């Protein structure tokens, strides 16, 4: 799965609620879901779209050694076994390593 797909929700956060409202800036969103690292280092992301309502939700799993594992871990700002933390949207500066 591509990193872009992993952040499906980030691409949807700018949608206008009623077609007349301005989009909500990506930078205004704190989280698009949660990430949890299991004891073996596997990272599980549960992400969702936010506006106008939760219309899409998915779970993505990245095992150590996955081609995107390092990118996901870096985007989360690091994560340790047993830890659960919010997933920031991928936009602007928070998508940089």
Z-matrix of the N, CA and C atoms (Angstrom, degrees):
N
C 1 1.445
C 2 1.519 1 110.08
N 3 1.301 2 116.23 1 141.69
C 4 1.450 3 119.62 2 -177.85
C 5 1.523 4 110.79 3 -79.06
N 6 1.325 5 114.36 4 155.33
C 7 1.464 6 119.89 5 176.93
C 8 1.518 7 109.88 6 -61.21
N 9 1.334 8 116.98 7 -34.85
C 10 1.465 9 120.11 8 178.43
C 11 1.519 10 110.81 9 -60.95
N 12 1.322 11 117.46 10 -41.75
C 13 1.458 12 120.51 11 177.85
C 14 1.517 13 110.96 12 -64.31
N 15 1.316 14 116.52 13 -36.15
C 16 1.462 15 120.39 14 179.71
C 17 1.513 16 111.83 15 -59.13
N 18 1.295 17 115.66 16 -26.93
C 19 1.455 18 119.40 17 -178.92
C 20 1.522 19 111.51 18 -113.34
N 21 1.337 20 115.19 19 38.77
C 22 1.458 21 123.09 20 174.26
C 23 1.513 22 110.46 21 -48.03
N 24 1.296 23 116.74 22 -45.92
C 25 1.456 24 120.60 23 -176.99
C 26 1.525 25 111.47 24 -61.76
N 27 1.315 26 117.29 25 -35.34
C 28 1.461 27 119.77 26 -179.58
C 29 1.518 28 111.34 27 -63.38
N 30 1.310 29 117.29 28 -31.29
C 31 1.457 30 118.90 29 179.70
C 32 1.516 31 112.41 30 -76.98
N 33 1.309 32 116.93 31 -16.41
C 34 1.455 33 120.69 32 -176.96
C 35 1.521 34 113.52 33 -97.88
N 36 1.321 35 118.07 34 -12.24
C 37 1.461 36 119.56 35 -174.18
C 38 1.512 37 113.42 36 -67.75
N 39 1.308 38 118.77 37 -20.12
C 40 1.457 39 120.18 38 -179.29
C 41 1.519 40 113.51 39 -85.43
N 42 1.303 41 118.80 40 -1.32
C 43 1.466 42 120.50 41 -178.27
C 44 1.518 43 110.68 42 -66.12
N 45 1.301 44 116.49 43 140.44
C 46 1.466 45 121.50 44 179.02
C 47 1.519 46 109.74 45 -77.38
N 48 1.308 47 116.61 46 142.77
C 49 1.459 48 121.58 47 -176.79
C 50 1.521 49 112.75 48 -67.40
N 51 1.328 50 118.42 49 -39.05
C 52 1.464 51 119.81 50 -175.48
C 53 1.528 52 113.33 51 -126.28
N 54 1.307 53 117.48 52 9.69
C 55 1.451 54 121.00 53 -179.43
C 56 1.518 55 113.20 54 85.10
N 57 1.329 56 117.61 55 -17.78
C 58 1.462 57 121.63 56 179.22
C 59 1.516 58 112.33 57 -108.36
N 60 1.304 59 116.79 58 -18.14
C 61 1.461 60 121.31 59 -179.44
C 62 1.522 61 109.69 60 -82.38
N 63 1.332 62 117.04 61 147.62
C 64 1.463 63 118.53 62 176.79
C 65 1.527 64 109.91 63 -68.27
N 66 1.321 65 117.30 64 152.92
C 67 1.460 66 120.05 65 178.00
C 68 1.530 67 110.68 66 -62.33
N 69 1.301 68 115.68 67 151.19
C 70 1.463 69 121.01 68 175.13
C 71 1.525 70 106.89 69 -84.14
N 72 1.326 71 118.73 70 124.82
C 73 1.459 72 120.43 71 -177.75
C 74 1.531 73 111.44 72 -62.57
N 75 1.307 74 114.93 73 139.77
C 76 1.458 75 120.95 74 179.38
C 77 1.529 76 111.15 75 -53.67
N 78 1.324 77 116.64 76 -39.67
C 79 1.466 78 121.16 77 -178.06
C 80 1.523 79 112.70 78 -63.77
N 81 1.332 80 118.05 79 -16.83
C 82 1.461 81 121.76 80 179.85
C 83 1.533 82 112.22 81 -83.55
N 84 1.326 83 117.33 82 -6.73
C 85 1.461 84 122.21 83 -177.72
C 86 1.521 85 109.09 84 -97.74
N 87 1.318 86 116.93 85 125.64
C 88 1.463 87 121.10 86 179.21
C 89 1.522 88 112.61 87 -79.36
N 90 1.330 89 117.04 88 -37.17
C 91 1.454 90 119.63 89 -172.69
C 92 1.522 91 110.80 90 -153.73
N 93 1.339 92 115.94 91 145.20
C 94 1.456 93 121.91 92 174.05
C 95 1.527 94 110.99 93 -112.86
N 96 1.334 95 116.11 94 10.45
C 97 1.460 96 120.00 95 179.01
C 98 1.517 97 111.67 96 157.72
N 99 1.324 98 115.25 97 -157.68
C 100 1.462 99 120.59 98 -179.12
C 101 1.521 100 110.51 99 -129.67
N 102 1.317 101 114.55 100 152.72
C 103 1.454 102 122.54 101 175.72
C 104 1.520 103 107.46 102 -124.07
N 105 1.328 104 116.05 103 139.72
C 106 1.461 105 120.46 104 176.92
C 107 1.520 106 107.91 105 -135.74
N 108 1.332 107 115.17 106 137.00
C 109 1.456 108 120.23 107 175.73
C 110 1.518 109 108.76 108 -105.50
N 111 1.318 110 115.39 109 127.53
C 112 1.467 111 120.78 110 178.56
C 113 1.530 112 109.60 111 -82.19
N 114 1.315 113 116.00 112 173.02
C 115 1.463 114 121.80 113 -177.93
C 116 1.527 115 112.38 114 -59.30
N 117 1.329 116 117.75 115 -30.46
C 118 1.470 117 120.36 116 179.98
C 119 1.528 118 112.76 117 -86.76
N 120 1.326 119 117.48 118 4.70
C 121 1.460 120 121.56 119 177.34
C 122 1.516 121 114.84 120 93.07
N 123 1.323 122 117.92 121 -4.16
C 124 1.461 123 120.97 122 179.02
C 125 1.527 124 109.67 123 -66.63
N 126 1.328 125 116.60 124 133.91
C 127 1.460 126 122.40 125 178.85
C 128 1.526 127 108.16 126 -104.56
N 129 1.330 128 116.04 127 125.72
C 130 1.458 129 121.99 128 176.94
C 131 1.521 130 108.23 129 -113.05
N 132 1.329 131 115.34 130 123.66
C 133 1.467 132 121.54 131 177.08
C 134 1.518 133 108.85 132 -105.11
N 135 1.313 134 117.27 133 131.67
C 136 1.470 135 123.24 134 169.26
C 137 1.519 136 105.06 135 -114.38
N 138 1.324 137 116.03 136 106.93
C 139 1.457 138 120.15 137 -176.43
C 140 1.520 139 110.73 138 -120.57
N 141 1.327 140 115.00 139 158.07
C 142 1.461 141 120.65 140 -175.25
C 143 1.519 142 110.43 141 -148.31
N 144 1.323 143 114.81 142 157.73
C 145 1.461 144 119.69 143 170.99
C 146 1.527 145 107.07 144 -82.41
N 147 1.310 146 116.97 145 158.03
C 148 1.463 147 119.66 146 -172.77
C 149 1.522 148 114.94 147 -116.52
N 150 1.316 149 118.67 148 -37.33
C 151 1.449 150 119.03 149 -174.88
C 152 1.512 151 110.58 150 -129.68
N 153 1.292 152 117.63 151 144.03
C 154 1.453 153 127.61 152 5.26
C 155 1.521 154 112.55 153 -79.52
N 156 1.298 155 117.28 154 -15.30
C 157 1.470 156 121.66 155 175.86
C 158 1.523 157 107.38 156 -156.04
N 159 1.321 158 117.33 157 163.75
C 160 1.471 159 118.04 158 177.38
C 161 1.532 160 110.31 159 -63.85
N 162 1.316 161 116.91 160 103.37
C 163 1.456 162 121.44 161 -178.94
C 164 1.517 163 112.30 162 -110.01
N 165 1.307 164 117.22 163 -14.64
C 166 1.458 165 120.64 164 179.37
C 167 1.513 166 109.40 165 -142.79
N 168 1.303 167 116.25 166 135.64
C 169 1.462 168 122.22 167 175.75
C 170 1.511 169 107.10 168 -143.81
N 171 1.327 170 115.62 169 141.55
C 172 1.457 171 119.69 170 179.16
C 173 1.515 172 110.41 171 -148.08
N 174 1.307 173 115.34 172 160.53
C 175 1.459 174 122.66 173 174.68
C 176 1.514 175 107.01 174 -120.19
N 177 1.326 176 115.87 175 128.03
C 178 1.455 177 122.26 176 179.75
C 179 1.521 178 108.26 177 -122.53
N 180 1.324 179 117.07 178 139.27
C 181 1.459 180 122.31 179 -175.62
C 182 1.527 181 108.79 180 -122.05
N 183 1.321 182 116.12 181 130.22
C 184 1.459 183 123.38 182 179.23
C 185 1.521 184 109.18 183 -124.26
N 186 1.322 185 116.25 184 112.92
C 187 1.462 186 121.91 185 177.80
C 188 1.524 187 109.35 186 -86.27
N 189 1.348 188 116.86 187 152.81
C 190 1.466 189 118.33 188 173.54
C 191 1.534 190 108.58 189 -54.45
N 192 1.295 191 116.04 190 138.40
C 193 1.458 192 119.86 191 -177.69
C 194 1.515 193 113.24 192 96.07
N 195 1.339 194 117.40 193 -15.20
C 196 1.456 195 120.98 194 175.16
C 197 1.527 196 108.51 195 -62.32
N 198 1.325 197 116.80 196 145.89
C 199 1.464 198 120.18 197 -177.55
C 200 1.531 199 112.85 198 -61.46
N 201 1.320 200 118.32 199 -23.56
C 202 1.464 201 121.24 200 -177.91
C 203 1.531 202 113.04 201 -106.20
N 204 1.316 203 116.67 202 2.30
C 205 1.465 204 121.62 203 -176.02
C 206 1.529 205 111.99 204 -55.63
N 207 1.323 206 117.32 205 -49.33
C 208 1.464 207 121.15 206 -178.74
C 209 1.518 208 112.29 207 -63.10
N 210 1.331 209 116.36 208 -39.94
C 211 1.468 210 120.36 209 178.63
C 212 1.526 211 111.04 210 -62.93
N 213 1.328 212 116.28 211 -43.75
C 214 1.469 213 120.43 212 179.77
C 215 1.522 214 110.21 213 -64.14
N 216 1.320 215 116.60 214 -47.70
C 217 1.471 216 121.10 215 -179.00
C 218 1.535 217 110.44 216 -60.52
N 219 1.316 218 116.69 217 -42.20
C 220 1.471 219 121.08 218 179.31
C 221 1.530 220 110.69 219 -65.75
N 222 1.332 221 116.96 220 -42.09
C 223 1.466 222 120.50 221 179.50
C 224 1.532 223 111.32 222 -61.51
N 225 1.314 224 115.94 223 -33.83
C 226 1.464 225 120.44 224 178.66
C 227 1.521 226 112.33 225 -76.63
N 228 1.314 227 117.43 226 -8.28
C 229 1.458 228 120.81 227 -177.10
C 230 1.515 229 111.14 228 77.58
N 231 1.329 230 116.37 229 24.28
C 232 1.462 231 122.15 230 -176.76
C 233 1.514 232 110.20 231 91.15
N 234 1.305 233 114.95 232 153.60
C 235 1.464 234 122.14 233 178.65
C 236 1.523 235 107.09 234 -160.13
N 237 1.306 236 117.67 235 146.54
C 238 1.461 237 122.10 236 -178.58
C 239 1.530 238 110.67 237 -120.54
N 240 1.342 239 116.91 238 158.61
C 241 1.468 240 119.57 239 179.74
C 242 1.534 241 111.64 240 -52.87
N 243 1.327 242 115.42 241 132.65
C 244 1.458 243 122.03 242 -179.67
C 245 1.516 244 113.89 243 87.93
N 246 1.312 245 117.37 244 -11.09
C 247 1.469 246 121.14 245 -177.52
C 248 1.530 247 110.95 246 -84.94
N 249 1.327 248 115.24 247 142.72
C 250 1.463 249 123.43 248 171.53
C 251 1.515 250 106.83 249 -122.52
N 252 1.324 251 116.17 250 134.84
C 253 1.459 252 119.14 251 -179.39
C 254 1.518 253 110.20 252 -148.57
N 255 1.337 254 117.86 253 161.58
C 256 1.458 255 121.22 254 178.88
C 257 1.527 256 111.10 255 -69.24
N 258 1.325 257 115.39 256 151.65
C 259 1.463 258 122.43 257 175.44
C 260 1.519 259 107.97 258 -101.05
N 261 1.329 260 117.84 259 113.79
C 262 1.462 261 119.04 260 177.47
C 263 1.527 262 109.61 261 -73.00
N 264 1.328 263 117.34 262 150.95
C 265 1.464 264 118.48 263 175.34
C 266 1.528 265 109.47 264 -65.83
N 267 1.313 266 115.69 265 155.56
C 268 1.453 267 119.71 266 178.51
C 269 1.524 268 107.90 267 -92.45
N 270 1.326 269 114.65 268 98.79
C 271 1.456 270 120.31 269 179.44
C 272 1.514 271 108.71 270 -156.52
N 273 1.299 272 116.23 271 148.55
C 274 1.455 273 120.85 272 174.55
C 275 1.503 274 114.07 273 48.66
N 276 1.321 275 115.94 274 -132.98
C 277 1.450 276 121.30 275 -171.58
C 278 1.520 277 114.11 276 -73.69
N 279 1.324 278 119.86 277 -26.04
C 280 1.463 279 118.12 278 -176.32
C 281 1.523 280 112.61 279 -76.91
N 282 1.335 281 118.77 280 -2.47
C 283 1.450 282 120.37 281 175.53
C 284 1.524 283 111.15 282 -93.46
N 285 1.303 284 116.76 283 -3.61
C 286 1.456 285 120.86 284 179.67
C 287 1.524 286 110.05 285 -84.84
N 288 1.337 287 117.01 286 149.19
C 289 1.487 288 120.24 287 178.70
C 290 1.503 289 112.67 288 -62.91
